Amino acid sequence: MALRVTADTLIPGRGDPISDGAVVADGDNILYAGPAADAPPPSPEDARTHVPAVMPGMWEVHGHFVGSPVPDLEHMATADAGSLVARSTADVTATLAGGITSVREVGGLGFSLKPVVDEGTIAGPRIYPAGAILSTTGGHADIHGLPLDFVHGLGDRGFPFSQICDGPSSCLLAVRKQLRRGASVIKICASGGVLSEVDHPIHQQFSHEELVTIVEEAGRAERVVAAHCHGKPGIVAALKAGVKTIEHGSYLDEETAQMMLDTDAILVPTRFVIDELLRMEDSLPAYAYRKGVMVADHHAMALKTAVAAGVKIAMGTDIFVSGPMYGRNSLEVKLLIDAGMTPLEAVEAATANGPLTLGPQAPLSGQLRERYEADIIAFDANPLEDETVWGDPDRVTHVWKAGELVKGPA
């Protein structure tokens, strides 16, 4: 029995929309996507659905499943690990219901959640985990208010959020530890950040030698490196070392935008989390709120600079506070449109560009094309014309993952 979805508008992920379109899938693979008039003949056993608009399942390429109800790294590190995992299961399911069918999980509980999702025990998107975030001592993923030996032992206590590494040999071992667990991508902190207490978002973290060691070791296993970068020094250093994705890019300018074009790097701007942080003054540590305010305007300008320069962009939100944020991931699409992307370009950032952030590990996904994964979503309106659908999981009427209906009426 095949799945057959017809739609007033078919948005392929890459390319122009198609009026009166159809998608036909059998199991995990798409057999046909295009004009309904040219689709293969239906079978009486086919599962048929008609929707206003159909498109590929979206990719969240900067996701965190950490299960913390508050935006505080110290709380995450000291909370009961079982409670964190339990909350994350609800976040995973909400993410899928919001139309996200694949997540590049760049630091958190991805290794623990992935097999449970894969076996079908909980409903969730495909998870591509990075494992622990690689950080220098005193860097962004070091939790500065806790004793250093405690931070080094986080993995042993069930919360492998970060891996502290200093010097090329330590960085080499840190990469290999993540690969040993099955990492799909390696995540590093190449600059300071907002939620970390003592570092500065502009300052570079990791030396050139350390960065090259990380990128080369990941490359030997056909993995790419995702670099958390706010400040320009970190962006430049990361790009020179060969990272594939720049996360945040708050101080990106025309020079670094050109560097990204020259190196075929991808920007994951995460405007969603910047906007959310500005609404969290009452719950954020005071230092984090101050730093969030400091980077917000720079980030807005950097994103517009990247869009104007034609830098390749993939959708990521940096959601990390357990609860209602999950499922609203697609609001990032609207924020990309606000920064100057066309609706079709923003959809491409949320679909076809997503798998590219995994480099050689990229699956055939994010597009409605023959042989691609049958991860398909539908809206109650054409999202290219009605921007109010973005960020509202209730507007996602259907979700099919691997050709199976996981949300919506049959």
For each residue, the residues with C-beta under 8 A, 3 or more apart:
1: 43 45 46 47
2: 24 25 26 31 43 45 46 47
3: 23 24 25 26 46 47 49 374 376 400 403 405
4: 22 23 24 39 42 46 47 48 49
5: 22 23 24 48 49 50 51 54 376 378 398 400
6: 20 21 22 36 48 49 50 51
7: 10 20 21 22 23 50 51 52 53 54 378
8: 19 20 51 52 53 382
9: 17 18 19 21 52 53 54 382 384
10: 7 17 18 19 21 22 23 33 34 53 54 55 368
11: 17 53 54 55 56 344 347 368 383 384
12: 15 16 17 18 33 55 56 367 368 369
13: 55 56 347 348 351 352 366 367 368 369
14: 348 351 352 367
15: 12
16: 12 344
17: 9 10 11 12 21 344 384
18: 9 10 12 21 34 35
19: 8 9 10
20: 6 7 8 35 36 37
21: 6 7 9 10 17 18 33 34 35 36 54
22: 4 5 6 7 10 32 33 34 35 36 39
23: 3 4 5 7 10 30 32 33 54 368 376
24: 2 3 4 5 30 31 32 33 39 40
25: 2 3 29 30 31 374 376 400 403
26: 2 3 29 31 374 403
27: 374 402 403
28: 373 374 402 403
29: 25 26 371 372 373 374 403
30: 23 24 25 33 368 369 370 371 372 373 374 376
31: 2 24 25 26 40 370
32: 22 23 24 39 40 370
33: 10 12 21 22 23 24 30 368 369 370
34: 10 18 21 22 38 39
35: 18 20 21 22 38 39
36: 6 20 21 22 39
37: 20
38: 34 35
39: 4 22 24 32 34 35 36 42
40: 24 31 32
41:
42: 4 39 46 48
43: 1 2 46
44:
45: 1 2
46: 1 2 3 4 42 43
47: 1 2 3 4 405 410
48: 4 5 6 42
49: 3 4 5 6 378 398 408 410
50: 5 6 7
51: 5 6 7 8 54 378 379 380 397 398
52: 7 8 9 378 379 380 381 382
53: 7 8 9 10 11 378 379 381 382 383 384
54: 5 7 9 10 11 21 23 51 368 376 377 378
55: 10 11 12 13 347 351 368 376 377 378 379 383
56: 11 12 13 101 351 352 365 366 367 368 372 375 376 377
57: 99 100 101 102 125 351 365 366 373 375 376 377 399 400 401
58: 99 100 101 102 315 329 330 333 350 351 354 377
59: 100 101 102 103 104 314 315 350 351 353 354 355 357 365 366
60: 63 95 100 102 103 104 125 315 316 317 319 329 354
61: 103 104 106 245 268 314 315 316 354 357
62: 104 106 226 247 268 270 316 317 318
63: 60 95 100 103 104 105 106 316 317 318 319 329
64: 105 106 107 108 318 319 320
65: 88 91 92 103 105 108 109 110 113 127
66: 76 84 88 107 108 109 159 161 320 322
67: 76 79 83 84 85 86 87 88 91 109 322
68: 71 72 75 76 79 84 87 320 321 322
69: 87 321 322 323
70: 75 283 321
71: 68 195 277 280 283 284 288 320 321
72: 68 75 76 195 284 285
73: 76 77 143 161 195 196
74: 77 78 143 145 146
75: 68 70 72 78 79
76: 66 67 68 72 73 79 84 159 161
77: 73 74 143 146 150 151 154 159 161
78: 74 75 146
79: 67 68 75 76 83 84 159
80: 83 84
81: 84 85 157 158 159
82: 85 86 158
83: 67 79 80 86 87
84: 66 67 68 76 79 80 81 87 88 109 159
85: 67 81 82 88 89 109 112 113
86: 67 82 83 89 90
87: 67 68 69 83 84 90 91 322 323
88: 65 66 67 84 85 91 92 108 109 113 322
89: 85 86 92 93 113 116 122 124
90: 86 87 93 94 322 326
91: 65 67 87 88 94 95 322 323 326
92: 65 88 89 95 96 113 117 122 123 124 125 127 326
93: 89 90 96 97 122 123 124
94: 90 91 97 98 326 327 393
95: 60 63 91 92 98 100 103 124 125 326 327 329
96: 92 93 100 101 123 124 125 399 401 406 407
97: 93 94 327 393 396 399 407
98: 94 95 326 327 328 329 330 393 396
99: 57 58 329 330 377 393 396 399
100: 57 58 59 60 63 95 96 103 125 329 330
101: 56 57 58 59 96 125 126 375 377 399 401
102: 57 58 59 60 125 126 128 354 355 365 366 375
103: 59 60 61 63 65 95 100 110 125 126 127 128
104: 59 60 61 62 63 128 130 184 185 226 316 354 357 358
105: 63 64 65 108 109 110 113 114 127 128 129 130
106: 61 62 63 64 130 133 185 187 226 247 316
107: 64 66 130 131 132 133 141 161 162 187
108: 64 65 66 88 105 129 161 320
109: 65 66 67 84 85 88 105 112 113 159
110: 65 103 105 113 114 127 128 129 130 131
111: 114 129 131 160 181 182
112: 85 109 115 116
113: 65 85 88 89 92 105 109 110 116 117 122 124 127
114: 105 110 111 117 118 127 129
115: 112 118 119
116: 89 112 113 119 121 122
117: 92 113 114 120 121 122 123 124 125 126 127
118: 114 115
119: 115 116
120: 117 123
121: 116 117
122: 89 92 93 113 116 117
123: 92 93 96 117 120 406
124: 89 92 93 95 96 113 117 127
125: 57 60 92 95 96 100 101 102 103 117 401
126: 101 102 103 117 365 375 401
127: 65 92 103 105 110 113 114 117 124
128: 102 103 104 105 110 184 185 358 361
129: 105 108 110 111 114 181 182 183 184
130: 104 105 106 107 110 133 178 183 184 185 186 187 226
131: 107 110 111 160 163 177 178 181 183 187
132: 107 155 160 161 162 163 174 177 178
133: 106 107 130 141 161 162 163 187 188 189 228
134: 141 162 163 165 171 174 175 178 186 187 188 189 214
135: 139 140 141 142 162 163 164 165 188 189 205
136: 139 142 164 165 166 189 205 206 210
137: 142 148 164 166
138: 142 144 198 199
139: 135 136 142 164 189 192 196 199 205 206
140: 135 189 191 192 193 195 196 199 205 228
141: 107 133 134 135 161 162 163 164 189 196
142: 135 136 137 138 139 148 151 162 164 196
143: 73 74 77 146 151 162 196
144: 138 196 197 198 199
145: 74 197
146: 74 77 78 143 150 151
147: 150 151
148: 137 142 151 152 164
149: 152 153
150: 77 146 147 153 154
151: 77 142 143 146 147 148 154 162 164
152: 148 149 164
153: 149 150 156 157
154: 77 150 151 157 159 160 161 162
155: 132 158 159 160 163
156: 153
157: 81 153 154
158: 81 82 155
159: 66 76 77 79 81 84 109 154 155
160: 111 131 132 154 155 163
161: 66 73 76 77 107 108 132 133 141 154
162: 107 132 133 134 135 141 142 143 151 154
163: 131 132 133 134 135 141 155 160 174 177 178
164: 135 136 137 139 141 142 148 151 152
165: 134 135 136 170 171 173 174 210
166: 136 137 170 171 210
167: 170 171 210
168: 171 172 209 210 213
169: 172 173
170: 165 166 167 173 174
171: 134 165 166 167 168 174 175 206 210 213 214 217
172: 168 169 175 176 213 214 217
173: 165 169 170 176 177
174: 132 134 163 165 170 171 177 178 214
175: 134 171 172 178 179 186 213 214 217 218
176: 172 173 179 180 217
177: 131 132 163 173 174 180 181
178: 130 131 132 134 163 174 175 181 183 186
179: 175 176 182 183 186 218 221 223
180: 176 177
181: 111 129 131 177 178
182: 111 129 179
183: 129 130 131 178 179 186 223
184: 104 128 129 130 223 358 361
185: 104 106 128 130 223 224 225 226 357 358 359 361
186: 130 134 175 178 179 183 214 218 223 224 225 226
187: 106 107 130 131 133 134 225 226 228
188: 133 134 135 206 211 214 225 226 227 228 238 243
189: 133 134 135 136 139 140 141 192 193 205 206 227 228
190: 204 205 206 211 227 228 229 234 235 237 238 243
191: 140 201 202 203 204 205 228 229 230 231 233 234 235
192: 139 140 189 196 199 200 201 202 203 205 230 231 234
193: 140 189 196 199 201 228 230 291
194: 201 230 277 288 291 292 295
195: 71 72 73 140 284 285 288
196: 73 139 140 141 142 143 144 192 193 199
197: 144 145 285 287 288
198: 138 144
199: 138 139 140 144 192 193 196 203 205
200: 192 203 231
201: 191 192 193 194 230 231 250 251 291 294 295
202: 191 192 230 231 232 233 234 251
203: 191 192 199 200 231 233 234
204: 190 191 231 233 234 237
205: 135 136 139 140 189 190 191 192 199 234
206: 136 139 171 188 189 190 210 211 214 237
207: 210 211
208: 211 212 237 240 241
209: 168 212 213
210: 136 165 166 167 168 171 206 207 213 214
211: 188 190 206 207 208 214 215 237 238 240 241 243
212: 208 209 215 216 241 242
213: 168 171 172 175 209 210 216 217
214: 134 171 172 174 175 186 188 206 210 211 217 218 225 241
215: 211 212 218 219 225 241 242 243
216: 212 213 219 220 242
217: 171 172 175 176 213 214 220 221
218: 175 179 186 214 215 221 223 224 225
219: 215 216 222 223 224 242
220: 216 217
221: 179 217 218
222: 219 359 360 361
223: 179 183 184 185 186 218 219 359 360 361
224: 185 186 218 219 243 244 245 357 358 359 360 361
225: 185 186 187 188 214 215 218 238 241 242 243 244 245
226: 62 104 106 130 185 186 187 188 243 244 245 247 268 357
227: 188 189 190 234 235 238 243 245 246 247
228: 133 140 187 188 189 190 191 193 247 248
229: 190 191 234 235 238 246 247 248 249
230: 191 192 193 194 201 202 234 248 249 250 251 295 299
231: 191 192 200 201 202 203 204 234 235 250 251
232: 202 235 236 251 252 253 256
233: 191 202 203 204 236 237
234: 190 191 192 202 203 204 205 227 229 230 231 237 238
235: 190 191 227 229 231 232 238 239 246 249 251 252 256 259
236: 232 233 239 240 256 259
237: 190 204 206 208 211 233 234 240 241
238: 188 190 211 225 227 229 234 235 241 243 246
239: 235 236 242 243 246 256 259 260 263 265
240: 208 211 236 237
241: 208 211 212 214 215 225 237 238
242: 212 215 216 219 225 239 263
243: 188 190 211 215 224 225 226 227 238 239 246 265
244: 224 225 226 265 266 357 359
245: 61 224 225 226 227 265 266 267 268 314 357
246: 227 229 235 238 239 243 249 252 260 265 266 267 268
247: 62 106 226 227 228 229 268 270 316 318
248: 228 229 230 268 269 270 299 318
249: 229 230 235 246 252 256 267 268 269 299 302 303 306
250: 201 230 231 274 295 298 299 302
251: 201 202 230 231 232 235 295 298 302
252: 232 235 246 249 256 257 260 267 302 303 305 306
253: 232 256 257 302 305
254: 257 258 305 309
255: 258 259
256: 232 235 236 239 249 252 253 259 260
257: 252 253 254 260 261 305 306 309 311
258: 254 255 261 262 309
259: 235 236 239 255 256 262 263 265
260: 239 246 252 256 257 263 265 266 267 306 309 311 312
261: 257 258 264 309 310 311
262: 258 259
263: 239 242 259 260
264: 261 312
265: 239 243 244 245 246 259 260 311 312
266: 244 245 246 260 311 312 313 314 353 356 357
267: 245 246 249 252 260 306 311 312 313 314
268: 61 62 226 245 246 247 248 249 313 314 315 316 357
269: 248 249 299 302 303 306 313 316 336 339
270: 62 247 248 273 274 316 317 318 332
271: 274 275 299 300 303 332 335 336 339
272: 275 276 317 318 319 329 331 332 335
273: 270 276 277 317 318 319 320
274: 250 270 271 277 278 292 295 296 299 300
275: 271 272 278 279 296 335
276: 272 273 279 280 319 321 325
277: 71 194 273 274 280 284 288 289 292 296
278: 274 275 281 292 293 296
279: 275 276
280: 71 276 277 283 284 289 292
281: 278 284 289
282:
283: 70 71 280
284: 71 72 195 277 280 281 288 289 292
285: 72 195 197 288 289
286: 289 290
287: 197 290 291
288: 71 194 195 197 277 284 285 291 292
289: 277 280 281 284 285 286 292 293
290: 286 287 293 294
291: 193 194 201 287 288 294 295
292: 194 274 277 278 280 284 288 289 295 296
293: 278 289 290 296
294: 201 290 291 298
295: 194 201 230 250 251 274 291 292 298 299
296: 274 275 277 278 292 293 299 300
297: 300 301
298: 250 251 294 295 301 302
299: 230 248 249 250 269 271 274 295 296 302 303
300: 271 274 296 297 303 304 339
301: 297 298 304 305
302: 249 250 251 252 253 269 298 299 305 306
303: 249 252 269 271 299 300 306 307 336 339
304: 300 301 307 308 339 340
305: 252 253 254 257 301 302 308 309
306: 249 252 257 260 267 269 302 303 309 311 313
307: 303 304 310 311 313 336 339 340 341
308: 304 305 340
309: 254 257 258 260 261 305 306
310: 261 307
311: 257 260 261 265 266 267 306 307
312: 260 264 265 266 267 353 356
313: 266 267 268 269 306 307 336 341 349 353
314: 59 61 245 266 267 268 349 350 353 354 356 357
315: 58 59 60 61 268 329 330 332 333 336 346 349 350 353 354
316: 60 61 62 63 104 106 247 268 269 270 332
317: 60 62 63 270 272 273 325 329 331 332
318: 62 63 64 247 248 270 272 273
319: 60 63 64 272 273 276 325 326 329
320: 64 66 68 71 108 273
321: 68 69 70 71 276 325
322: 66 67 68 69 87 88 90 91 326
323: 69 87 91 326
324: 327 328
325: 276 317 319 321 328
326: 90 91 92 94 95 98 319 322 323 329
327: 94 95 97 98 324 393
328: 98 324 325 331 391 392 393
329: 58 60 63 95 98 99 100 272 315 317 319 326 332 391
330: 58 98 99 100 315 333 334 350 389 390 391 396
331: 272 317 328 334 335 390 391
332: 270 271 272 315 316 317 329 335 336 350 390
333: 58 315 330 336 337 346 347 349 350 383 390 391
334: 330 331 337 338 346 387 390 391
335: 271 272 275 331 332 338 339
336: 269 271 303 307 313 315 332 333 339 341 345 346 349
337: 333 334 340 341 342 343 346 387
338: 334 335
339: 269 271 300 303 304 307 335 336
340: 304 307 308 337
341: 307 313 336 337 345 346 349
342: 337 345 346
343: 337 346 347 383 384 385 387
344: 11 16 17 347 348 384
345: 336 341 342 348 349
346: 315 333 334 336 337 341 342 343 349 350
347: 11 13 55 333 343 344 350 351 383 384
348: 13 14 344 345 351 352 353
349: 313 314 315 333 336 341 345 346 353
350: 58 59 314 315 330 332 333 346 347 353 354
351: 13 14 55 56 57 58 59 347 348 354 366 367
352: 13 14 56 348 355 356 366 367
353: 59 266 312 313 314 315 348 349 350 356 357 366
354: 58 59 60 61 102 104 314 315 350 351 357 365 366
355: 59 102 352 358 362 363 364 365 366
356: 266 312 314 352 353 359 362
357: 59 61 104 185 224 226 244 245 266 268 314 353 354 362
358: 104 128 184 185 224 355 361 362 363
359: 185 222 223 224 244 356 362
360: 222 223 224
361: 128 184 185 222 223 224 358
362: 355 356 357 358 359 365
363: 355 358 373
364: 355 369 371 372 373
365: 56 57 59 102 126 354 355 362 372 373 375
366: 13 56 57 59 102 351 352 353 354 355 372
367: 12 13 14 56 351 352 372
368: 10 11 12 13 23 30 33 54 55 56 372 376
369: 12 13 30 33 364 372
370: 30 31 32 33
371: 29 30 364
372: 29 30 56 364 365 366 367 368 369
373: 28 29 30 57 363 364 365 402
374: 3 25 26 27 28 29 30 400 402 403
375: 56 57 101 102 126 365 400 401 402
376: 3 5 23 25 30 54 55 56 57 368 398 399 400
377: 54 55 56 57 58 99 101 396 398 399 400
378: 5 7 49 51 52 53 54 55 396 397 398 399 408
379: 51 52 53 55 382 383 389 395 396 397
380: 51 52 389 395 397
381: 52 53 385 386 388 389 395
382: 8 9 52 53 379 385 386
383: 11 53 55 333 343 347 379 386 387 389 390
384: 9 11 17 53 343 344 347
385: 343 381 382
386: 381 382 383 389
387: 334 337 343 383 390
388: 381 392 395
389: 330 379 380 381 383 386 392 395 396
390: 330 331 332 333 334 383 387
391: 328 329 330 331 333 334
392: 328 388 389 395 396
393: 94 97 98 99 327 328 396
394:
395: 379 380 381 388 389 392
396: 97 98 99 330 377 378 379 389 392 393 399 407
397: 51 378 379 380 407 408
398: 5 49 51 376 377 378 405 407 408 409
399: 57 96 97 99 101 376 377 378 396 405 406 407 408
400: 3 5 25 57 374 375 376 377 403 404 405 406
401: 57 96 101 125 126 375 404 406
402: 27 28 373 374 375
403: 3 25 26 27 28 29 374 400
404: 400 401
405: 3 47 398 399 400 408 410
406: 96 123 399 400 401
407: 96 97 396 397 398 399
408: 49 378 397 398 399 405
409: 398
410: 47 49 405
